[in-house]
Amino acid sequence: MGCGHDHDHEEFDERGKLIVPDDVQDAIRTLIRWSGDDPTREGLLDTPARVARAWREYCQGYGEDPAVHLSRVFEEVGGYDEIVVLKDIPFQSHCEHHMAPIIGKAAIAYLPTNRVVGISKLARVLHGYARRLQIQERLTAEVAECIWNHLEPRGVAVVIEASHACMTARGVRTPGVNMVTSRVMGLFRRDDKSRGEVLKLMGY
């Protein structure tokens, strides 16, 4: 999945800041004007470039393959064959419908066969997918399937809980409401006892 950027031909100014093409800045000026403000007033003069650079950062996941973080595995697990859980992983994404922030936390668990990864790599997989325009359901599935495909564990479970600004700051405007999504695979899907155990460890 890509977003049309050509990262190899990006240019930077003397301060090391990304040079934003005129058409991108013009698009943001149009949005400012359409929103009711004047893009030529002093406080907004540099806003188009700032917004463009911010969005490049928000969407940096398009420029990476999250699975690369699972390429270095450890097969010397000392006979450990119990559930590995990383929970309360903070993340930020943006919804593909309104490009509004999705802010939340995730819990990721897997039941290893004969390979494990450094726990920070699980968070990196999450962030790799989160730094794209997303819907929470797809984000949850992508993280689970990436771990399932590359670690070949006996089970995977991913639970994401997040607040959506497209619902809290606009539309129905209901602050304090979180959405919870989950994806369970392998043993955690087939076996009720195992699923209950992993969800309890994850805090659900």
Rosetta blueprint (number, residue, H / E / L):
1 M L
2 G L
3 C L
4 G L
5 H L
6 D L
7 H H
8 D H
9 H H
10 E L
11 E L
12 F E
13 D L
14 E L
15 R L
16 G L
17 K L
18 L E
19 I L
20 V L
21 P L
22 D H
23 D H
24 V H
25 Q H
26 D H
27 A H
28 I H
29 R H
30 T H
31 L H
32 I H
33 R H
34 W H
35 S H
36 G L
37 D L
38 D L
39 P L
40 T L
41 R L
42 E H
43 G H
44 L H
45 L L
46 D L
47 T H
48 P H
49 A H
50 R H
51 V H
52 A H
53 R H
54 A H
55 W H
56 R H
57 E H
58 Y H
59 C L
60 Q H
61 G H
62 Y H
63 G H
64 E L
65 D L
66 P H
67 A H
68 V H
69 H H
70 L H
71 S L
72 R L
73 V L
74 F E
75 E L
76 E L
77 V L
78 G L
79 G L
80 Y L
81 D L
82 E L
83 I L
84 V E
85 V E
86 L E
87 K E
88 D E
89 I E
90 P E
91 F E
92 Q E
93 S E
94 H E
95 C E
96 E L
97 H L
98 H L
99 M L
100 A L
101 P E
102 I E
103 I E
104 G E
105 K E
106 A E
107 A E
108 I E
109 A E
110 Y E
111 L E
112 P L
113 T L
114 N L
115 R L
116 V E
117 V L
118 G L
119 I H
120 S H
121 K H
122 L H
123 A H
124 R H
125 V H
126 L H
127 H H
128 G H
129 Y H
130 A H
131 R L
132 R L
133 L E
134 Q E
135 I L
136 Q H
137 E H
138 R H
139 L H
140 T H
141 A H
142 E H
143 V H
144 A H
145 E H
146 C H
147 I H
148 W H
149 N H
150 H H
151 L H
152 E L
153 P L
154 R L
155 G E
156 V E
157 A E
158 V E
159 V E
160 I E
161 E E
162 A E
163 S E
164 H E
165 A H
166 C H
167 M H
168 T H
169 A L
170 R L
171 G L
172 V L
173 R L
174 T L
175 P L
176 G L
177 V L
178 N L
179 M E
180 V E
181 T E
182 S E
183 R E
184 V E
185 M E
186 G E
187 L H
188 F H
189 R H
190 R H
191 D L
192 D H
193 K H
194 S H
195 R H
196 G H
197 E H
198 V H
199 L H
200 K H
201 L H
202 M L
203 G L
204 Y L
